[in-house]
Amino acid sequence: MLWFLLAVVTLVVLITLLIFRVKDLSEYDGQDWVMKEVAPNPAHDEVIERIKDMGRASRGLKGKARLIALRNHLDSLGEDVDIESDIRHQDHPRGEWILAPGADSRRRVLYIHGGAWAAGSPRSHRAITDRFSRIANAAVFAVDYRLMPEHRFMDGIRDCRQAYSWLLNHGPDGEAPVDFMVVAGDSAGGSHTLSLLAWIRDNGLRQADAAVALSPSTDLTLTAPSNRENIRTDPLLGPVFGGLSKIPLPVLWWGTLAAFRLSPTNPVASPLRGELNKLPPVLIHASTTEMLLDNATRYAAKAKAQGSPVELHTWQNMVHVWHIFTPLLPEADEAFDDIAAFLKKVEQP
């Protein structure tokens, strides 16, 4: 009996290694990147309280009820934002335009929101999209892509691809070619952003002039050190995903395959695992204390090694995607100033 169990375990291990073939990417660790120092500020405590409110909103709930509560709470973040932009809803592709006063409609930003592919919406991220429209002097289209678990992961991917293709020739006022195109996103949307760049390259479409990824997920294998080392210092992702650190990685890989219907090594879901050559200029922001820090550093290091113009700027002790707390957090305003400078540099002849 013991020999039989050992044989079964050995077989499962071999099948796991054969199917997933997770390459060690630690060679991209340890590089130095631009870091912004952060001074203590009372606003940081208020942000932490807001994050705790998110947890309280779904406390005691399970399953679909918990997910709905989380979605509603995220959407409420956008309802409290005082924005200058005009908002126009659109059905095909589904999403909303955000237009700052005087924005040039031939300058466009496709924004892909975060929320672990299961929450978030154009409404929840209006603080970010409003600022993007202003700093880029562009019409921002926040795509309302399909979410899990009601839809497949690939449904959301297809929505983002369709939105990008459509934006090349359509603006908020109808059919018109684009002059300057940016793709941006945060967290899960940052993953979609980086995945989209590779798809554009491989399919011969007009490439984006620039891309911005805020605290992006880049690798669903969860093999980067910060996925475990930064659990206690990440007040947003730590309480939600920290428990995954107790589950053996091969079990998580099988779980990802079942939930996403894609291997965690597939570059569509883990852009770090793909070819990162011939990309447009990309700016990545990350916090030194968030769980996804090494997702960002490894992606930037690999892209740089393969010849792509990718920059990574980190901030000390910020929460995951702190940009959404503008104008409360001064570091959020600093981050948008940094994005504005990056876009200006991209446009310089």
SERO-4910 file (N, C-alpha, C, O; in steps of 0.05 Angstrom, whole numbers):
BEGIN
 pado doro    nc1    nc2    nc3   cac1   cac2   cac3    cc1    cc2    cc3    oc1    oc2    oc3
  Met    A     17    -24      0      0      0      0     17     25      0     12     44    -15
  Leu    A     38     25     17     56     48     18     70     54     -9     72     76    -17
  Trp    A     78     32    -21     91     35    -48     72     47    -68     79     63    -85
  Phe    A     47     39    -66     27     49    -85     23     79    -81     21     95   -100
  Leu    A     21     88    -55     17    116    -49     41    133    -58     38    155    -69
  Leu    A     65    122    -54     89    136    -63     89    138    -94     98    159   -105
  Ala    A     80    118   -107     79    118   -136     60    139   -146     65    154   -165
  Val    A     36    141   -132     16    161   -140     27    189   -136     24    206   -153
  Val    A     39    194   -113     50    220   -107     71    228   -127     72    250   -137
  Thr    A     89    209   -133    110    214   -153     98    221   -180    108    238   -194
  Leu    A     77    206   -188     64    211   -213     52    239   -214     54    253   -234
  Val    A     39    246   -193     26    273   -191     47    295   -193     44    315   -208
  Val    A     70    291   -179     91    311   -180    102    313   -209    107    336   -218
  Leu    A    107    291   -222    118    291   -249     98    305   -268    107    320   -286
  Ile    A     73    299   -265     53    311   -283     52    341   -278     50    357   -297
  Thr    A     53    349   -253     53    378   -246     77    392   -259     74    413   -271
  Leu    A    100    380   -256    125    393   -268    123    394   -298    132    413   -310
  Leu    A    112    373   -310    110    371   -339     90    392   -350     95    404   -370
  Ile    A     67    395   -336     47    413   -346     54    442   -342     51    459   -360
  Phe    A     65    449   -318     69    477   -312     97    488   -320     99    511   -329
  Arg    A    117    472   -317    144    480   -325    151    508   -316    157    526   -333
  Val    A    150    513   -291    155    539   -279    184    545   -279    200    533   -263
  Lys    A    193    564   -296    221    571   -297    228    590   -274    213    607   -267
  Asp    A    252    585   -263    261    602   -242    270    629   -253    287    631   -271
  Leu    A    258    651   -243    264    678   -253    279    695   -233    279    720   -234
  Ser    A    292    682   -213    306    697   -193    330    713   -204    340    730   -190
  Glu    A    338    707   -228    360    721   -240    353    751   -244    371    768   -247
  Tyr    A    327    757   -243    319    785   -247    314    800   -220    305    822   -220
  Asp    A    322    787   -198    319    800   -172    344    816   -166    365    811   -177
  Gly    A    342    834   -147    365    848   -136    374    873   -150    395    884   -143
  Gln    A    360    882   -170    368    907   -184    358    932   -169    339    931   -154
  Asp    A    373    953   -173    365    979   -161    347    994   -179    351    996   -204
  Trp    A    326   1006   -167    307   1022   -183    302   1049   -169    309   1052   -146
  Val    A    291   1067   -184    285   1094   -173    265   1091   -150    244   1079   -154
  Met    A    272   1102   -127    254   1099   -104    248   1127    -92    266   1143    -88
  Lys    A    222   1132    -87    214   1157    -76    211   1154    -45    196   1136    -36
  Glu    A    225   1170    -30    223   1169     -1    197   1182      8    187   1201     -4
  Val    A    185   1171     29    159   1180     38    161   1188     68    170   1172     84
  Ala    A    152   1212     74    151   1221    102    124   1214    115    104   1213    101
  Pro    A    124   1209    141     98   1203    154     78   1225    150     85   1249    149
  Asn    A     53   1217    146     32   1237    141      6   1226    152      0   1202    149
  Pro    A    -10   1243    166    -36   1233    177    -54   1221    157    -71   1204    163
  Ala    A    -51   1229    131    -68   1218    110    -64   1188    107    -82   1174     99
  His    A    -40   1179    113    -35   1150    111    -53   1134    130    -63   1113    123
  Asp    A    -57   1145    154    -74   1131    173   -103   1130    164   -117   1111    167
  Glu    A   -112   1152    151   -139   1153    141   -143   1132    118   -164   1120    116
  Val    A   -122   1129    102   -124   1109     80   -126   1081     92   -142   1065     82
  Ile    A   -110   1076    113   -112   1049    125   -140   1044    136   -150   1022    134
  Glu    A   -152   1064    148   -180   1061    158   -199   1056    135   -218   1040    139
  Arg    A   -195   1069    113   -213   1064     90   -210   1035     80   -229   1022     72
  Ile    A   -185   1025     81   -181    997     73   -194    978     92   -206    958     84
  Lys    A   -193    985    118   -206    968    138   -237    969    134   -250    949    138
  Asp    A   -247    992    125   -276    993    119   -284    974     97   -306    963     98
  Met    A   -266    970     79   -271    951     57   -275    923     69   -292    908     60
  Gly    A   -258    916     88   -260    890    100   -285    887    117   -298    866    117
  Arg    A   -293    909    130   -317    909    147   -342    906    130   -362    894    138
  Ala    A   -341    917    105   -365    916     88   -373    888     81   -396    883     75
  Ser    A   -353    869     80   -360    842     73   -357    822     96   -359    798     92
  Arg    A   -352    832    120   -348    814    143   -373    798    148   -396    808    149
  Gly    A   -369    772    153   -391    754    159   -406    744    135   -424    727    138
  Leu    A   -400    754    111   -413    745     87   -396    724     73   -371    723     77
  Lys    A   -409    708     57   -394    687     43   -403    685     14   -425    694      7
  Gly    A   -386    674     -2   -393    668    -30   -401    693    -46   -387    713    -45
  Lys    A   -423    691    -60   -432    712    -78   -439    738    -62   -434    760    -72
  Ala    A   -451    735    -38   -458    758    -22   -433    774    -15   -433    799    -15
  Arg    A   -412    760     -8   -386    773     -1   -375    788    -25   -366    811    -23
  Leu    A   -376    776    -48   -365    788    -72   -381    813    -80   -370    833    -87
  Ile    A   -408    811    -78   -425    834    -84   -419    857    -65   -418    880    -74
  Ala    A   -415    851    -40   -409    872    -20   -383    886    -27   -380    910    -25
  Leu    A   -363    870    -35   -337    881    -42   -340    899    -67   -329    921    -68
  Arg    A   -355    889    -86   -358    905   -111   -372    931   -105   -364    952   -115
  Asn    A   -393    930    -88   -407    955    -82   -390    975    -67   -391    999    -71
  His    A   -373    964    -49   -355    982    -34   -335    995    -52   -329   1019    -49
  Leu    A   -324    980    -71   -304    991    -89   -318   1013   -106   -306   1034   -110
  Asp    A   -342   1008   -116   -355   1028   -132   -361   1053   -116   -361   1075   -127
  Ser    A   -365   1050    -90   -371   1074    -74   -346   1092    -72   -350   1116    -66
  Leu    A   -323   1082    -76   -299   1099    -76   -300   1120    -98   -293   1143    -94
  Gly    A   -311   1112   -121   -313   1131   -143   -336   1151   -139   -335   1173   -150
  Glu    A   -356   1143   -124   -379   1161   -121   -372   1185   -103   -385   1206   -105
  Asp    A   -352   1182    -86   -345   1203    -68   -324   1222    -79   -315   1241    -66
  Val    A   -315   1217   -104   -294   1232   -116   -305   1257   -129   -324   1256   -145
  Asp    A   -292   1280   -123   -299   1305   -136   -283   1308   -161   -259   1314   -160
  Ile    A   -295   1303   -184   -280   1304   -209   -289   1327   -227   -311   1337   -225
  Glu    A   -270   1335   -245   -276   1357   -263   -286   1347   -290   -297   1362   -306
  Ser    A   -282   1321   -296   -287   1311   -322   -316   1306   -328   -333   1302   -311
  Asp    A   -322   1306   -354   -348   1298   -364   -347   1268   -368   -328   1257   -377
  Ile    A   -369   1254   -360   -370   1225   -362   -392   1217   -382   -415   1226   -380
  Arg    A   -384   1201   -401   -403   1191   -421   -403   1161   -422   -382   1149   -425
  His    A   -426   1149   -418   -428   1120   -419   -430   1110   -447   -440   1123   -465
  Gln    A   -420   1086   -451   -420   1074   -478   -425   1044   -475   -417   1031   -456
  Asp    A   -439   1033   -495   -447   1004   -494   -430    986   -511   -426    963   -504
  His    A   -419    996   -533   -404    978   -551   -379    992   -561   -380   1010   -579
  Pro    A   -355    985   -550   -350    968   -528   -360    981   -502   -363   1005   -500
  Arg    A   -366    964   -482   -378    974   -458   -357    988   -440   -335    978   -436
  Gly    A   -365   1011   -430   -347   1026   -413   -357   1055   -411   -380   1061   -416
  Glu    A   -339   1073   -403   -346   1101   -401   -322   1118   -409   -299   1112   -404
  Trp    A   -329   1140   -422   -309   1161   -429   -306   1180   -406   -326   1188   -393
  Ile    A   -282   1188   -400   -277   1209   -380   -262   1231   -395   -240   1227   -405
  Leu    A   -274   1255   -395   -263   1277   -412   -259   1301   -394   -278   1315   -386
  Ala    A   -234   1307   -389   -227   1332   -374   -233   1356   -392   -233   1353   -416
  Pro    A   -238   1379   -380   -244   1403   -396   -221   1408   -416   -198   1410   -409
  Gly    A   -229   1411   -442   -209   1417   -462   -193   1393   -472   -175   1397   -488
  Ala    A   -199   1369   -463   -184   1345   -471   -185   1341   -501   -206   1345   -513
  Asp    A   -163   1333   -513   -160   1328   -542   -171   1300   -547   -159   1280   -538
  Ser    A   -192   1297   -562   -205   1271   -566   -188   1253   -585   -194   1229   -587
  Arg    A   -168   1264   -598   -151   1247   -614   -127   1236   -598   -111   1220   -608
  Arg    A   -125   1245   -574   -106   1233   -555   -123   1216   -536   -142   1225   -523
  Arg    A   -117   1190   -535   -134   1171   -521   -118   1153   -501    -95   1146   -506
  Val    A   -132   1147   -479   -121   1128   -460   -141   1106   -456   -165   1112   -449
  Leu    A   -133   1082   -459   -149   1059   -452   -142   1052   -423   -119   1044   -418
  Tyr    A   -161   1055   -405   -155   1048   -377   -169   1022   -369   -193   1018   -374
  Ile    A   -153   1004   -356   -163    977   -349   -161    975   -318   -139    974   -307
  His    A   -184    975   -305   -185    976   -276   -176    950   -263   -177    929   -275
  Gly    A   -167    952   -238   -161    929   -222   -184    919   -206   -206    929   -208
  Gly    A   -179    898   -189   -199    886   -173   -198    856   -173   -218    842   -170
  Ala    A   -174    845   -177   -169    816   -177   -186    801   -198   -193    778   -194
  Trp    A   -193    815   -220   -208    803   -242   -237    796   -234   -251    784   -250
  Ala    A   -245    803   -210   -271    795   -200   -287    819   -189   -310    816   -183
  Ala    A   -274    842   -187   -287    866   -176   -276    890   -190   -259    888   -207
  Gly    A   -286    914   -182   -278    939   -195   -294    945   -219   -308    927   -230
  Ser    A   -294    970   -228   -309    979   -251   -299   1006   -259   -282   1018   -245
  Pro    A   -307   1017   -282   -300   1044   -289   -308   1064   -267   -293   1084   -262
  Arg    A   -330   1059   -253   -339   1077   -232   -320   1077   -208   -313   1099   -198
  Ser    A   -310   1054   -200   -293   1052   -177   -266   1067   -180   -254   1075   -161
  His    A   -258   1070   -205   -231   1081   -210   -232   1109   -223   -213   1117   -236
  Arg    A   -254   1124   -218   -256   1150   -230   -235   1170   -219   -228   1189   -233
  Ala    A   -226   1166   -195   -205   1184   -184   -180   1182   -202   -166   1202   -206
  Ile    A   -174   1158   -211   -151   1153   -228   -156   1163   -257   -139   1177   -268
  Thr    A   -179   1155   -268   -184   1162   -296   -187   1192   -300   -180   1203   -321
  Asp    A   -199   1205   -280   -201   1234   -282   -174   1247   -283   -169   1265   -299
  Arg    A   -156   1238   -267   -128   1249   -267   -114   1243   -292    -99   1260   -303
  Phe    A   -118   1219   -303   -105   1211   -328   -114   1230   -351    -97   1238   -367
  Ser    A   -140   1236   -352   -149   1253   -373   -136   1281   -371   -130   1293   -392
  Arg    A   -133   1290   -347   -121   1317   -343    -91   1317   -350    -82   1335   -365
  Ile    A    -76   1298   -339    -47   1299   -343    -39   1291   -372    -18   1300   -381
  Ala    A    -55   1275   -385    -49   1267   -413    -63   1285   -433    -58   1282   -457
  Asn    A    -80   1303   -424    -96   1319   -442   -110   1301   -463   -109   1306   -487
  Ala    A   -122   1280   -452   -133   1259   -470   -160   1250   -461   -169   1254   -439
  Ala    A   -174   1238   -480   -200   1225   -474   -193   1197   -464   -180   1181   -477
  Val    A   -203   1191   -440   -198   1165   -427   -222   1148   -430   -245   1156   -424
  Phe    A   -217   1123   -440   -239   1104   -442   -233   1082   -421   -214   1067   -424
  Ala    A   -250   1080   -400   -248   1060   -380   -265   1036   -388   -290   1038   -387
  Val    A   -253   1015   -397   -267    992   -407   -280    976   -384   -267    971   -364
  Asp    A   -305    970   -387   -320    954   -368   -319    925   -376   -339    913   -386
  Tyr    A   -296    912   -373   -292    885   -382   -306    865   -364   -311    870   -341
  Arg    A   -312    842   -376   -327    822   -361   -309    810   -339   -285    805   -342
  Leu    A   -322    805   -316   -308    796   -292   -314    766   -286   -334    755   -294
  Met    A   -295    755   -272   -299    728   -260   -315    731   -234   -314    752   -222
  Pro    A   -329    711   -225   -331    684   -237   -355    681   -256   -359    659   -268
  Glu    A   -371    702   -260   -393    700   -278   -384    694   -307   -398    681   -323
  His    A   -360    704   -313   -349    701   -340   -321    689   -338   -309    688   -317
  Arg    A   -312    679   -360   -285    667   -361   -264    690   -361   -269    712   -370
  Phe    A   -241    683   -351   -218    702   -352   -214    712   -380   -209    736   -384
  Met    A   -215    695   -400   -209    703   -427   -230    722   -438   -225    737   -457
  Asp    A   -255    721   -427   -275    740   -436   -266    769   -430   -269    787   -447
  Gly    A   -254    773   -407   -244    800   -400   -221    807   -418   -219    831   -426
  Ile    A   -204    788   -424   -181    794   -442   -191    803   -469   -182    822   -480
  Arg    A   -211    788   -479   -222    795   -506   -235    823   -506   -233    838   -525
  Asp    A   -248    830   -484   -260    857   -482   -239    879   -484   -243    899   -497
  Cys    A   -216    874   -470   -195    894   -471   -183    896   -499   -177    918   -509
  Arg    A   -179    874   -512   -168    874   -539   -187    888   -558   -179    904   -575
  Gln    A   -213    882   -556   -233    895   -573   -233    925   -568   -235    941   -587
  Ala    A   -232    933   -543   -233    962   -537   -209    976   -549   -211    998   -560
  Tyr    A   -185    964   -547   -161    976   -558   -164    979   -588   -158   1001   -599
  Ser    A   -172    958   -601   -174    959   -631   -194    980   -639   -190    994   -659
  Trp    A   -216    982   -624   -237   1002   -630   -227   1031   -626   -233   1048   -642
  Leu    A   -212   1035   -604   -202   1062   -598   -183   1073   -619   -179   1097   -621
  Leu    A   -170   1055   -634   -151   1065   -654   -165   1082   -675   -153   1099   -688
  Asn    A   -192   1077   -678   -206   1091   -699   -232   1105   -689   -247   1115   -706
  His    A   -236   1105   -663   -260   1117   -653   -254   1133   -627   -239   1124   -610
  Gly    A   -266   1157   -625   -264   1173   -602   -291   1178   -589   -310   1165   -597
  Pro    A   -292   1195   -570   -318   1200   -556   -339   1213   -574   -363   1212   -568
  Asp    A   -330   1225   -596   -349   1239   -614   -354   1224   -640   -366   1234   -658
  Gly    A   -345   1199   -641   -349   1183   -665   -323   1174   -678   -302   1175   -665
  Glu    A   -326   1166   -703   -303   1155   -717   -282   1176   -723   -288   1197   -734
  Ala    A   -257   1170   -715   -235   1189   -719   -209   1174   -711   -209   1160   -690
  Pro    A   -188   1176   -727   -163   1162   -720   -150   1174   -695   -154   1197   -689
  Val    A   -134   1158   -682   -120   1167   -658    -93   1179   -666    -80   1170   -684
  Asp    A    -85   1200   -651    -59   1212   -655    -38   1203   -635    -15   1199   -641
  Phe    A    -48   1199   -610    -30   1190   -588    -45   1171   -571    -67   1177   -562
  Met    A    -34   1147   -566    -49   1125   -553    -33   1115   -529     -9   1109   -531
  Val    A    -47   1113   -507    -35   1102   -482    -53   1080   -472    -77   1082   -472
  Val    A    -41   1059   -462    -55   1038   -447    -46   1039   -418    -21   1040   -413
  Ala    A    -64   1038   -400    -57   1040   -371    -76   1022   -355    -99   1017   -363
  Gly    A    -66   1013   -332    -83    997   -315    -69    993   -288    -45    997   -285
  Asp    A    -85    983   -269    -74    978   -242    -80    949   -233   -101    938   -240
  Ser    A    -61    938   -218    -64    911   -206    -72    891   -227    -56    885   -245
  Ala    A    -95    878   -225   -104    859   -245   -106    873   -273   -100    861   -293
  Gly    A   -115    898   -273   -116    913   -297    -88    920   -308    -84    923   -332
  Gly    A    -68    921   -290    -41    924   -299    -31    900   -313    -16    901   -332
  Ser    A    -40    876   -304    -33    851   -317    -46    851   -345    -32    845   -365
  His    A    -71    859   -347    -84    861   -373    -70    880   -392    -68    876   -416
  Thr    A    -60    903   -380    -46    923   -396    -21    911   -408    -16    914   -432
  Leu    A     -5    898   -392     21    887   -402     16    864   -421     31    860   -440
  Ser    A     -4    848   -416    -11    826   -434    -20    837   -461    -14    826   -482
  Leu    A    -35    859   -460    -46    871   -484    -23    881   -502    -25    879   -526
  Leu    A     -2    893   -490     20    903   -506     33    881   -523     39    885   -546
  Ala    A     36    857   -511     48    835   -526     29    826   -548     38    819   -570
  Trp    A      3    826   -542    -17    817   -563    -17    837   -586    -18    829   -609
  Ile    A    -15    863   -580    -14    883   -601     10    878   -619      8    879   -643
  Arg    A     33    874   -606     58    870   -621     56    845   -639     64    846   -662
  Asp    A     45    823   -628     45    798   -642     24    797   -664     25    780   -682
  Asn    A      5    816   -663    -17    816   -683    -15    839   -703    -34    843   -719
  Gly    A      6    854   -702     11    874   -722     -6    899   -721     -9    913   -741
  Leu    A    -19    904   -699    -35    928   -696    -17    952   -690      7    949   -683
  Arg    A    -28    976   -693    -13   1000   -685     -8    998   -655    -26    996   -639
  Gln    A     18    999   -648     25    996   -620     19   1022   -605     20   1043   -616
  Ala    A     14   1019   -580     10   1042   -562     35   1059   -562     57   1048   -564
  Asp    A     32   1085   -559     55   1102   -557     69   1100   -530     92   1105   -527
  Ala    A     53   1092   -510     64   1088   -483     44   1072   -466     21   1068   -474
  Ala    A     54   1061   -444     37   1046   -426     45   1052   -397     68   1058   -391
  Val    A     26   1050   -379     30   1055   -351     17   1032   -335     -7   1027   -339
  Ala    A     32   1019   -318     21    997   -302     26   1004   -272     49   1007   -264
  Leu    A      4   1005   -257      6   1013   -229      3    988   -212    -18    974   -213
  Ser    A     24    981   -197     24    957   -179     13    933   -194     -5    920   -185
  Pro    A     25    926   -217     13    905   -234     18    877   -223     39    872   -211
  Ser    A     -1    859   -228      4    831   -226     17    822   -252      6    828   -273
  Thr    A     39    807   -250     52    799   -274     58    769   -275     66    758   -296
  Asp    A     53    755   -253     61    727   -252     43    711   -232     46    714   -208
  Leu    A     25    695   -243      7    680   -226     19    655   -214      6    640   -200
  Thr    A     45    649   -219     57    626   -206     63    632   -177     68    614   -161
  Leu    A     63    658   -169     67    666   -141     94    657   -131     97    652   -107
  Thr    A    114    656   -148    141    647   -140    159    670   -131    180    665   -120
  Ala    A    151    695   -136    167    718   -128    168    721    -98    148    717    -85
  Pro    A    191    727    -86    194    728    -57    174    747    -43    164    740    -22
  Ser    A    168    770    -55    151    789    -41    122    779    -38    107    790    -21
  Asn    A    114    759    -53     88    747    -50     84    736    -22     61    734    -12
  Arg    A    106    728     -9    105    718     18    117    737     38    106    741     60
  Glu    A    140    749     31    154    766     50    139    792     57    144    802     79
  Asn    A    122    801     39    109    827     44     80    824     53     64    843     51
  Ile    A     72    801     61     44    797     69     37    815     93     16    828     93
  Arg    A     54    816    112     48    832    137     50    862    132     38    878    147
  Thr    A     64    871    111     67    899    106     48    910     84     50    933     77
  Asp    A     31    892     74     12    900     54    -16    900     66    -29    879     68
  Pro    A    -27    923     74    -52    924     88    -76    918     70    -98    912     80
  Leu    A    -73    919     44    -95    913     26    -95    884     17   -115    870     20
  Leu    A    -73    875      5    -72    848     -6    -66    827     16    -75    804     14
  Gly    A    -51    835     36    -43    816     57    -66    802     70    -66    777     71
  Pro    A    -86    816     80   -109    803     93   -125    785     74   -138    766     83
  Val    A   -126    793     49   -143    778     29   -129    754     18   -141    733     16
  Phe    A   -103    757     11    -89    736     -3    -66    723     13    -53    704      4
  Gly    A    -61    734     37    -39    724     53    -41    694     60    -21    680     62
  Gly    A    -66    685     63    -71    657     70    -61    638     49    -56    614     55
  Leu    A    -58    647     24    -49    630      3    -20    620      8    -12    600     -4
  Ser    A     -5    635     24     22    628     29     25    601     44     46    589     44
  Lys    A      3    592     57      3    567     71     -3    543     53     -1    520     61
  Ile    A    -10    549     28    -17    527      9      6    522     -8     18    540    -19
  Pro    A     14    497    -12     37    490    -30     33    502    -58     10    501    -68
  Leu    A     54    512    -70     52    525    -96     39    507   -117     22    516   -132
  Pro    A     47    481   -119     35    464   -139      4    462   -137    -10    461   -157
  Val    A     -6    463   -112    -35    462   -108    -47    488   -118    -68    488   -131
  Leu    A    -33    511   -113    -43    537   -123    -43    537   -154    -61    549   -166
  Trp    A    -23    525   -166    -22    525   -195    -46    509   -207    -58    518   -226
  Trp    A    -52    487   -195    -75    472   -204   -101    488   -200   -119    487   -216
  Gly    A   -103    502   -177   -126    518   -172   -129    541   -192   -151    547   -200
  Thr    A   -106    553   -199   -107    574   -219   -116    563   -246   -132    576   -260
  Leu    A   -106    540   -253   -114    527   -278   -144    522   -279   -157    526   -300
  Ala    A   -155    514   -257   -184    508   -255   -200    534   -257   -221    534   -270
  Ala    A   -191    555   -243   -207    580   -242   -204    596   -267   -224    607   -277
  Phe    A   -180    598   -278   -175    615   -301   -177    600   -328   -180    613   -349
  Arg    A   -176    574   -326   -176    557   -350   -152    564   -367   -152    561   -392
  Leu    A   -131    572   -354   -105    578   -366    -84    570   -346    -88    572   -321
  Ser    A    -61    560   -356    -39    554   -338    -28    580   -326    -28    601   -340
  Pro    A    -19    580   -301     -8    605   -289     18    613   -303     28    635   -299
  Thr    A     29    596   -320     53    603   -336     46    615   -363     64    623   -377
  Asn    A     20    616   -370     12    627   -395     16    657   -395      6    670   -378
  Pro    A     31    668   -415     36    697   -415     11    714   -417     13    738   -410
  Val    A    -11    704   -425    -36    719   -426    -44    727   -398    -54    749   -393
  Ala    A    -40    709   -379    -47    714   -351    -23    722   -334    -26    736   -314
  Ser    A      1    715   -343     26    722   -330     45    734   -350     63    720   -360
  Pro    A     42    760   -356     58    772   -377     88    770   -372    103    771   -392
  Leu    A     97    768   -348    125    764   -342    136    739   -356    160    738   -363
  Arg    A    119    719   -360    128    694   -371    130    694   -402    137    674   -414
  Gly    A    123    717   -414    125    718   -443    150    732   -453    167    739   -437
  Glu    A    151    736   -479    173    751   -491    168    781   -488    146    791   -494
  Leu    A    187    796   -478    183    824   -471    200    843   -489    207    865   -481
  Asn    A    207    833   -512    221    850   -531    202    867   -548    178    860   -549
  Lys    A    212    888   -560    197    905   -578    171    916   -566    150    916   -579
  Leu    A    173    924   -541    150    937   -528    153    967   -529    175    978   -533
  Pro    A    131    982   -527    132   1011   -526    143   1020   -499    147   1004   -481
  Pro    A    149   1046   -496    157   1056   -469    136   1049   -448    112   1055   -452
  Val    A    145   1037   -426    127   1029   -405    137   1040   -378    161   1039   -372
  Leu    A    119   1052   -363    125   1061   -336    110   1044   -316     86   1040   -319
  Ile    A    124   1033   -296    112   1017   -276    116   1030   -248    138   1039   -242
  His    A     95   1031   -233     96   1041   -205     91   1018   -186     74   1000   -192
  Ala    A    105   1017   -163    100    997   -143    108   1008   -116    125   1026   -114
  Ser    A     98    996    -95    105   1003    -68    126    983    -58    125    959    -65
  Thr    A    145    992    -42    166    974    -31    155    954    -12    169    934     -5
  Thr    A    131    958     -2    120    940     19     97    924     10     85    909     26
  Glu    A     89    925    -16     66    910    -25     74    882    -35     97    877    -42
  Met    A     55    864    -35     61    836    -42     69    834    -71     84    815    -78
  Leu    A     60    851    -88     66    850   -117     91    865   -125     96    868   -149
  Leu    A    107    873   -105    132    888   -112    149    873   -132    157    884   -152
  Asp    A    155    847   -126    173    832   -143    161    825   -170    175    819   -189
  Asn    A    134    825   -171    121    822   -197    130    845   -215    135    842   -239
  Ala    A    131    869   -204    139    893   -219    169    893   -225    177    898   -248
  Thr    A    185    887   -205    214    889   -209    224    868   -229    241    873   -246
  Arg    A    213    844   -227    221    823   -246    213    829   -275    228    825   -294
  Tyr    A    189    840   -278    179    847   -304    198    869   -316    206    867   -339
  Ala    A    203    889   -300    220    911   -310    248    902   -317    259    910   -338
  Ala    A    259    885   -301    286    875   -305    287    858   -331    306    860   -346
  Lys    A    268    840   -334    268    823   -357    263    839   -383    276    834   -403
  Ala    A    244    858   -382    239    874   -406    263    890   -413    270    893   -437
  Lys    A    277    901   -393    301    917   -398    322    899   -411    336    908   -429
  Ala    A    325    875   -400    345    856   -411    339    849   -440    358    843   -455
  Gln    A    314    849   -448    306    842   -475    304    866   -493    294    864   -516
  Gly    A    313    889   -483    315    913   -500    291    931   -501    291    949   -518
  Ser    A    272    928   -484    249    945   -484    252    969   -464    265    965   -443
  Pro    A    242    992   -471    246   1016   -454    225   1017   -431    205   1031   -433
  Val    A    231   1002   -410    213   1000   -387    226   1013   -363    250   1008   -357
  Glu    A    211   1030   -349    221   1043   -325    204   1034   -301    180   1029   -304
  Leu    A    217   1031   -278    203   1024   -254    209   1044   -232    233   1049   -226
  His    A    189   1057   -221    192   1076   -199    177   1065   -175    153   1058   -177
  Thr    A    190   1064   -152    178   1053   -128    175   1075   -107    191   1094   -106
  Trp    A    155   1072    -90    150   1090    -67    152   1074    -41    143   1051    -41
  Gln    A    163   1086    -21    165   1072      5    138   1069     19    122   1088     19
  Asn    A    132   1046     29    111   1041     48     83   1051     39     67   1059     55
  Met    A     78   1050     13     52   1057      3     34   1032      2     43   1010      0
  Val    A      7   1037      3    -11   1015     -1    -13   1008    -30     -5   1024    -47
  His    A    -22    984    -36    -26    975    -63    -44    994    -79    -66   1000    -70
  Val    A    -34   1003   -102    -48   1023   -119    -57   1047   -102    -81   1053   -101
  Trp    A    -38   1060    -90    -44   1084    -73    -55   1107    -90    -65   1127    -79
  His    A    -52   1105   -116    -61   1126   -134    -91   1132   -132   -100   1154   -136
  Ile    A   -106   1111   -124   -135   1114   -123   -143   1133   -100   -167   1141    -98
  Phe    A   -124   1139    -82   -131   1156    -59   -122   1185    -63   -118   1200    -44
  Thr    A   -121   1193    -89   -117   1221    -95   -144   1235    -91   -164   1224    -98
  Pro    A   -144   1260    -81   -122   1277    -73   -115   1274    -43    -99   1290    -33
  Leu    A   -126   1255    -30   -120   1252     -1    -91   1247      4    -79   1260     22
  Leu    A    -79   1229    -10    -50   1223     -6    -32   1241    -23    -36   1242    -47
  Pro    A    -14   1255    -11      5   1271    -27     22   1254    -46     30   1263    -67
  Glu    A     27   1229    -37     43   1211    -54     28   1203    -79     40   1196   -100
  Ala    A      1   1203    -78    -14   1198   -102    -11   1220   -122     -8   1216   -146
  Asp    A    -11   1245   -112     -7   1268   -130     22   1267   -142     25   1273   -165
  Glu    A     41   1259   -125     68   1256   -135     70   1235   -158     83   1239   -178
  Ala    A     55   1214   -154     55   1192   -174     43   1202   -200     54   1195   -221
  Phe    A     22   1217   -199     11   1228   -224     29   1248   -237     30   1250   -262
  Asp    A     43   1264   -221     63   1282   -232     85   1266   -247     95   1274   -268
  Asp    A     92   1244   -235    113   1226   -247    103   1215   -273    118   1213   -293
  Ile    A     77   1207   -274     66   1196   -299     65   1218   -320     71   1213   -344
  Ala    A     57   1243   -312     56   1265   -331     84   1270   -343     87   1275   -367
  Ala    A    105   1269   -326    132   1273   -336    140   1251   -355    154   1256   -375
  Phe    A    132   1227   -349    139   1204   -367    126   1208   -394    139   1204   -414
  Leu    A    100   1215   -394     86   1218   -420     98   1241   -436    100   1239   -460
  Lys    A    106   1262   -422    118   1285   -436    145   1276   -449    151   1284   -471
  Lys    A    160   1260   -434    186   1251   -445    182   1232   -469    197   1233   -488
  Val    A    160   1216   -468    155   1198   -491    149   1214   -516    157   1206   -538
  Glu    A    136   1237   -513    128   1253   -536    150   1271   -547    148   1282   -568
  Gln    A    172   1274   -532    194   1291   -541    207   1278   -566    212   1254   -566
  Pro    A    213   1294   -586    225   1283   -611    253   1273   -606    267   1263   -624
***
